[in-house]
């Protein structure tokens, strides 16, 4: 007897299309929303556009860890909802296939995706998050040469001020230049120029500002009056400021690998607060991955609408349940990290309650004749829909009567 049958392959095809589509849409929407903020941030810091793509690339693992569970849930749910509304599910049941048997492929997918998600949240996401924070730090510190802003007086190096009216061709063509420099012995120069450009030198700690068609005013304590010069071309060496090194990885709990969290949590020499935060984040990652193994049960329980109904309430409710559980885990992580509750109980008790609810819903749909785990909600949604439809129709008749127009008659 084959382990994977034609029915399994058919269900696999039905699941994969909405799964991949949901994952792609969710990741794209999250990236697009973050992209706008990053463009604003990089533009405000004056950094190159290429940094935005590097920062977004480091956010992909985090968004995948959120999108994979949602994709799995909606993939299985929409596949079985399609089977139920087209009566194919009734045929499978009529030939003796149980719901648990039909969930064979979804469970295999859940196990595989849970392993992928564990690798992401346990090892890939912490490193990517650290690289993202490093890029933010380098932008703020001017490591990309991003501290010379157009139209502002910029302090570049020690005792050096530069202002640029206009920048073209990615900073290679500058116009409206003003430079003021002062040395420790009291000497100072003030330069205005029509054009300028920054050039590299052999010294990595120094860049050259080449000015064209301008005026230089040189003053010193022993000068009776400042000296004024006109020039066609003049070079001003600019020592680059020392850039502070970024902190080591692990400044935040989510930057630790999952193995490092275990080491920190078990180190008796660490402060209790640090151990609690490490264990809370460790259990948070585990319950988020373990929850994926319950999603096929949840998807099936919410996928099958009542007979002669095409209600999509289960789709909406599934997203609400998963998002709510995720928020509960985040709150439990913060409570466990503060030491109010033991991190193990803070994270695993909600998981067991959520698992019990899902298994009860699956039991009702699979083993109770005519059972519908959200039957009461379906009835309420149906009545609410009829009430809103009646209210809309009554309001329309009232508006037509006010305008003196004939109202439509109800069909017999």
N, C-alpha and C positions, 0 to 999 in steps of 0.2 A: 504493500500500500504506500502510495506516494505521500510524503509529508506535505508538499506543496501541490495542490491540485489546481485544476482550471478555475474553480470558484475562487481560490485564494488569489490567483493572478488577476482575476476580474476585479475583486475587491481592492487589490493593490493599485490597479489603474484608477479606480474610482477615488481612492484616497489620495494618491500622489498629486493629482492635478490641483485640487483646492489647497493641499498642504504647501506645495511649492509656491502657488500664487499668493497665499496668505503670508508666507514667510517673506517673499520678495516685496509685497506691498507694505508690510509692517516695517521691515528694515528700511525701505526707501523713504517712507513717511518720517520715520525717526531721524534718518540722516538729513533729509531735506529741512526738517524743522531745526536741527542743530546747525546745519550749514548756514542758515541766515544769521544766527547768533555769532557763528565763528567769523563770517565775513565782516560783520560789524566790529567784532573785537580786533581782528587783524588790521582792518582799515584804521581803527582808532589808534592802534599801536604803530601804524605805518609799516607793517611787515609785508613781505612778498606774498602773492596769491598762492604760490605753491605750498606754503605752510598750511593753508586750509585743508588741502587734500591729504597731507600727511597726518593732520590731526583727526580728520574724518576716518582715515584708514585705521587709526588706533582705537576708534570708537566702535568699529564694526564688531569685534568680539562681544562687547557689552550688549549691543543691540541684538546680536544673534542669540545670546543667552536669554533674552526676553522674548524674541520672536519665535524661537523653536518650539517652546511649549504651546504658544497660541496657535502656531501653524499646525502642530500635531492635533490639538483639540479640534480645531475647525475642519481640518482635513478629514478626520474620522467622522465627525458629526455631520458634515455636509454629504459625505459619501453615503452614510446610512440613512440620512434624511431623504436623499434621492431614491434609495432602494425602497424606503417605506412609502413614499408618495406615489411611486410607480407600481406598487404592489409586488415588486420583485422579492421583498423581504418575506412576504406571506408565502411565496412559492418556496423559498429556502426553508422556511419553517415547516411547510407541508411535507417536504421530502425528508424530514427528520433531523435537520441541522439546527442545533441549539445556538442561542446567542453567543455563548462562550466559544463555541467552535467557529462561528463567523468572525470572532475577534482575534483569531490566530495571527493573521497578518498585521492588524493594528498593534498587537502586543509585541511582535517582532520589531516593528518600526519604533515602538516606544522604547524598547530596550536599547536599540541601536542609537536612537537620538538622545536617550538619557546618557549613554556612554560618551557621545560627542559633547553634550552639554557639560558633563562632568570635567572633561578635558579642557573645555573653554573656561568655565568658572574656576577651576582648580589651578590651572597653569597658564593658559594663554591670556585671559582677561587681566590678571594682576600685572603682568609685564607690559601689556598694551596700555593699561591705565597709567602706569608710571611714565611711559614714553609720552603720553598725552600731556601729563602734568609738566614734564620737562620742556616740551615745546611751548607751553604757556609761560613758563618761567623765562625761557630764552627770549620770547617776544617782549615780555615786560622789562627785561634787563638790557635789551638792545643788542643781543648777540647776533641778530640778523641785520644789523645796521639800521634798525628801525626807529631810532630815537631822534632823527633829524626830520622834524615835521615841517611841512610847507606852511608858510604864513605865520609861524610862531618863532619866538626866540628860544633857541635850544642850547642848553649847556652841554658842550661836547668836550670831554676831557677836563683837565684842571685849568681854571681861569680862562676859559675859551667859550665864546658865545657866537653862534652862527644863526643867521636868518636867511631863508630862501623864499622869494616871492612866487616862483613857479618852477615846476619840475616836469620834464617831458622825457619820453623814450626810456621809461623805467629808471629815472634818476641820472641818466647819462648826459642830459642837457638841462642845466640849471640856469636860471636868470633872476635878476634882481637880488644880487648877493650882498650881504653885510656880514663882516667878520670883526670881532673885537677880542683881542688877546692881551693879557697883562701878566708880566713876569714878577717873580718874587722881589726883585730889586727896584720895583716901581716903574719900570718901562712898560709902555703900552702901545699897541697899534690898532687903528681902526681903519677898515678897508671897505670900500664900496666898489662893486664891479657890475658890469652889464651881464656877463656870463661866467660860468664856472663849471667845473666837473671834478669828481673825486677820482683819484688814481691810486693804484696799488704801488707799494715800494718793496724793496728787498727785506725791509724790517717788518715782520708780521705785526708788531705793536704800533706801527705808524702808518698813516695814510697821508696822501698829498692832495691838497685842495688847489687846483690850478685855476686862477682867476684871469679874466681877460677884459681889457678896456675899462680901467677903473682908476680910483684915487686912493692913496694910502696916506694916513696921518700918523706920524710917529712922534711920541712924546716921552720924555724922561725927566727925572728930577733936576738934572743939571742943564736942561734946555731952557733958554729964556722964553722961547715960544715953540709950539709944535712945528715939526717939519712936514710939509705937504709935498707929495710926489704924485705924478701921473704915470701910469704904466700901460703898456700894451699886454704884457703877460707877467704874472707874478705867482710864485708858488708859496703856499703856506703849509708847512708840515704840521700835522695834527696827531699828537700821541693818543692812542686809543686807551680809554679807561679800562682798568682791570675789571673783568666780569666775574662776579661771585659764582662759584661752582654750585650746581644744583645738589640738593640733599640726596642721600642714598635711598635706594628703594626700600619701602616699608614705613614711610612717614604716616601712612594710613593703613588700616587693617585690610582694606580691599586690595592693597598692593602686595600683600604677602601671598606666596604660593600656599596651597592647602597643607603641604607638608611642613612649611614653616609655621603655620598657625598651630599645628599639633605640637611642634617643638616649643613654641612660646607658651602655650597653655600648660604644658607639663613641666616648665622650668620653675622650680620653687624659688629661685633667686629673683624672679621677676615680681614687680608689684602686683597685688591682687587685682587692681583695676585693669592692668594690661593683660593679665591672664584671662579675666572675664571677657574682655573685648575680643580676644583671640578665639576663645571657645564659642562665643556668641556668633562671630562671623563664620567659624568653621561649621557649626550646626545649621546656620542659615543656608549655606551653600548645599549642605547635604539634603535638607528637607525640600529645597527648591528642585533638586534633581530627583529625589524619591517621589515627589508629587507627580512627575511625568508618568510613572508607572500606573497611576490611577486614572489618567486621562481617558484611556479607551472605555473604561466603565462609565465615566461621567458623560462622555460623548454619546455613547449608545443610549443611556438613560434619557438624555435630553433631545436626541435626534428624532425619536418616533412620536409624531403628533397623534392626537386622538383620531379615531376613525372618521372618515369623511371630513377631514380638516387639513388645511395646509398652513396652520399657524406656525410662525417662526419665533414664537416666544422662547423656545429652548435655545436657539442660537444666541439671542440677547442674554438670556440668563446664564449661559455657560461662560460668556466673557465677563459678566459681572462677578460670578463666583470666583473665577481664577484671579482676576485683578484684586478683588477683595481679600482673597487668601494671601496674595503677594504683599499687600499693604499690612495685613496682620503680622506676617513674618517680619517685615521691616520694623514694626513697632516692638515685636517680641525681641528682635535682635538688640534694639536700643535699651530695652528694659533689662535684658540679660547682661549686656555690656556694662550697665551701671551697677550691676550686682544686686538689684532689687529682687530678682528671681534667678535661681540657678539657670544658666544658659541652656542646659539640656532640657529641662522641663519647660522653659519658656518657648522653645521652638518645637519640641516634639509633641507636647500636649495638643496644640492647635492642629498639628498634622494628623494625630490619631482621631480627633474629632471630625476633621474634614474627610478623612478616609472612611470613618464610620458612616457619615452622611452619604458619601458616594456609593458605598457598598449597599446601603439600604435602598437607595434609588435604583441601583441595578437589580437588586432582588425583587423589587416591586414590578419593574418592567419585564423581567425575565421569568419570574416564577409565580407571580400572582395573576390569575386569569383576568384579562381586561384591565390590569393594573396600569396606572398612570401616575408616576411620582410627583408630577406637577399638575395633576388634574384640577386641583382647586384653583391654582393660578390660571390655568387655561380657561376655566369657567368664568373667573373674574375678568380676565382679559377680553373674553368674548362679550360679556355683558357690558363692560366699559366701552368696547368698540361700538356696540349697538346703541348705547346711550349717547355717545358722541355723534354718531351718524344721525340719530333722531334730533339731537340738539342742533346740529348743522342744518338739517332739513327744516326745522321749525324756524330758525333764524332766517333762512332764505325766504320762507313763505312770508315772514313778517316784513322783510325788506321789500318784497314784491307788492305786498298789500299797501305799504306806505307809499309806494310809487304809483299805485293805482293800476298795476299790471295783473293779469290773471295768474292765479297760482296753479301749478301743475297738480292734476288729480292723481291720487294713489291708484296704482294698478290693482284690479280685482284679484 
